[in-house]
Amino acid sequence: MGLGKLNVFVSQLDDGCKIDSRTWFVTIYDCDGRVLEWCGRRYAVIPARCGHLEVEVPPGCYTLLAVWSFGTTPAGTIFGNHFTDHAVAQVCCDQTTCVTLYTPSAHRCGILFDVALRVLEQRREGGPPPEVVQRAREGIREVLNFLPRPARPLELGHLDELLGALEKPPPEREPRREDRSDP
């Protein structure tokens, strides 16, 4: 038994099917959400040139995230997100695990944060005062008017359906065969 390899790829902005060509910085977190530290190495902000990193790690479950520097923004590019979504990877002994970190657009992140605030707004206890949440939502919606729309619909293509799932109770679970009293 031995180490496992993580092959990490970072997608182009809002396109999970293409790998970005810039240098990203990948951080690997352990199960407790701390930066992985093992054998005298800290697995934080590791350069992933051309959107790719291959690194050996001990077997385990990890969460990964990447960021790119504000200093590497291509000329003329003012919109974007400098953070990828997180990914969870299970690394096994003597095996390679491939992970693609998705880079959402700022517009997509804004819409999804507005949804999170909408849920907060509907809560009746705890959390920020409703007027603070409402001001934040208005500000986000105003900023979104100036950002390019996402290239791919993904969850935004059926957001109403997803929001409907938030508003209704979960379906009743049908009992499994072994839970039933009848043979």
ZAVEX-504524 format. One line per field, with one value per residue (C-alpha): residue number from 1; x, y, z. Coordinates in pm, whole numbers. Layout:
residues N
seq = (NUM	...);
u = (X	...);
v = (Y	...);
w = (Z	...);
end
This chain:
residues 183
seq = (1	2	3	4	5	6	7	8	9	10	11	12	13	14	15	16	17	18	19	20	21	22	23	24	25	26	27	28	29	30	31	32	33	34	35	36	37	38	39	40	41	42	43	44	45	46	47	48	49	50	51	52	53	54	55	56	57	58	59	60	61	62	63	64	65	66	67	68	69	70	71	72	73	74	75	76	77	78	79	80	81	82	83	84	85	86	87	88	89	90	91	92	93	94	95	96	97	98	99	100	101	102	103	104	105	106	107	108	109	110	111	112	113	114	115	116	117	118	119	120	121	122	123	124	125	126	127	128	129	130	131	132	133	134	135	136	137	138	139	140	141	142	143	144	145	146	147	148	149	150	151	152	153	154	155	156	157	158	159	160	161	162	163	164	165	166	167	168	169	170	171	172	173	174	175	176	177	178	179	180	181	182	183);
u = (0	118	35	-241	-227	-460	-488	-661	-793	-950	-1225	-1246	-1483	-1837	-1738	-1684	-1582	-1271	-956	-832	-485	-385	-204	-437	-345	-496	-546	-623	-818	-850	-1178	-1174	-1155	-792	-520	-365	-25	168	533	653	448	157	-79	-189	-188	3	53	-149	4	-228	-511	-351	-185	-67	26	84	-111	-178	-500	-804	-1096	-1014	-1186	-1019	-1048	-851	-802	-622	-444	-590	-249	-307	-631	-605	-614	-968	-1117	-1291	-1563	-1503	-1473	-1135	-1251	-1363	-1638	-1518	-1482	-1458	-1215	-1161	-800	-709	-373	-175	-452	-499	-809	-908	-1095	-1219	-1282	-1565	-1517	-1857	-1919	-1970	-2324	-2402	-2260	-2467	-2789	-2726	-2636	-2959	-3143	-2968	-3073	-3430	-3438	-3304	-3569	-3842	-3712	-3900	-3640	-3266	-3048	-3019	-3316	-3543	-3468	-3093	-3152	-3382	-3121	-2856	-3084	-3159	-2786	-2705	-2978	-2851	-2492	-2613	-2747	-2386	-2238	-2236	-2484	-2347	-2244	-2411	-2756	-2690	-2897	-3004	-3187	-3438	-3400	-3778	-3806	-3521	-3678	-4006	-3826	-3711	-4065	-4240	-4182	-3970	-4166	-4253	-4003	-4156	-4057	-3789	-3889	-3699	-3880	-4224	-4404	-4562	-4345);
v = (0	347	704	816	1084	1374	1503	1839	2036	2383	2469	2784	3046	2906	2616	2284	2110	2322	2352	2703	2800	3037	2945	2867	2800	2485	2417	2071	2045	1747	1614	1873	2162	2242	2273	1930	1906	1585	1481	1838	1977	2218	2168	2531	2758	2508	2643	2463	2585	2579	2478	2144	2002	1650	1584	1280	1263	997	800	984	1212	1570	1893	2106	2468	2689	3062	3277	3599	3940	4015	3753	3899	3899	4246	4368	4105	4271	4018	3684	3485	3426	3116	2779	2572	2313	1947	1640	1366	1021	919	550	377	342	506	833	1040	1304	1615	1911	2229	2429	2805	2977	3325	3615	3645	3282	3332	3649	3476	3184	3417	3607	3273	3209	3554	3488	3182	3391	3652	3390	3271	3417	3375	3423	3568	3929	4166	4143	4500	4426	4116	4311	4585	4322	4151	4483	4559	4217	4244	4589	4462	4163	4404	4500	4147	3921	3637	3284	3098	2772	2749	2461	2529	2869	2698	2545	2773	2807	2429	2424	2707	2517	2226	2463	2574	2239	1969	1671	1373	1098	816	486	221	-21	-383	-476	-197	-334	-567	-775	-1055);
w = (0	-80	-149	-377	-643	-691	-1047	-1014	-1309	-1293	-1540	-1744	-1610	-1617	-1845	-1670	-1994	-2064	-1858	-1784	-1906	-1626	-1307	-1018	-655	-508	-138	-2	324	559	699	976	728	805	543	497	667	624	632	681	391	401	105	68	-239	-454	-809	-1074	-1398	-1698	-1464	-1366	-1055	-982	-622	-400	-76	185	138	272	206	110	13	-253	-360	-598	-636	-892	-825	-898	-1048	-1322	-1456	-1838	-1995	-2043	-1809	-1518	-1449	-1297	-989	-832	-640	-767	-614	-365	-457	-236	-334	-190	-248	-225	-191	-513	-718	-902	-829	-1084	-974	-1177	-982	-1137	-1172	-1150	-1286	-1047	-1185	-1095	-744	-702	-802	-568	-279	-344	-311	22	141	26	250	541	472	514	852	1141	1416	1432	1160	1049	1061	753	648	636	424	191	140	64	-189	-360	-382	-526	-788	-886	-925	-1128	-1392	-1471	-1486	-1789	-1764	-1716	-2030	-1918	-1758	-1512	-1199	-1332	-1619	-1377	-1075	-1030	-997	-743	-544	-544	-379	-104	-32	-1	255	152	16	258	252	155	410	294	264	583	774	691	929	651	502);
end
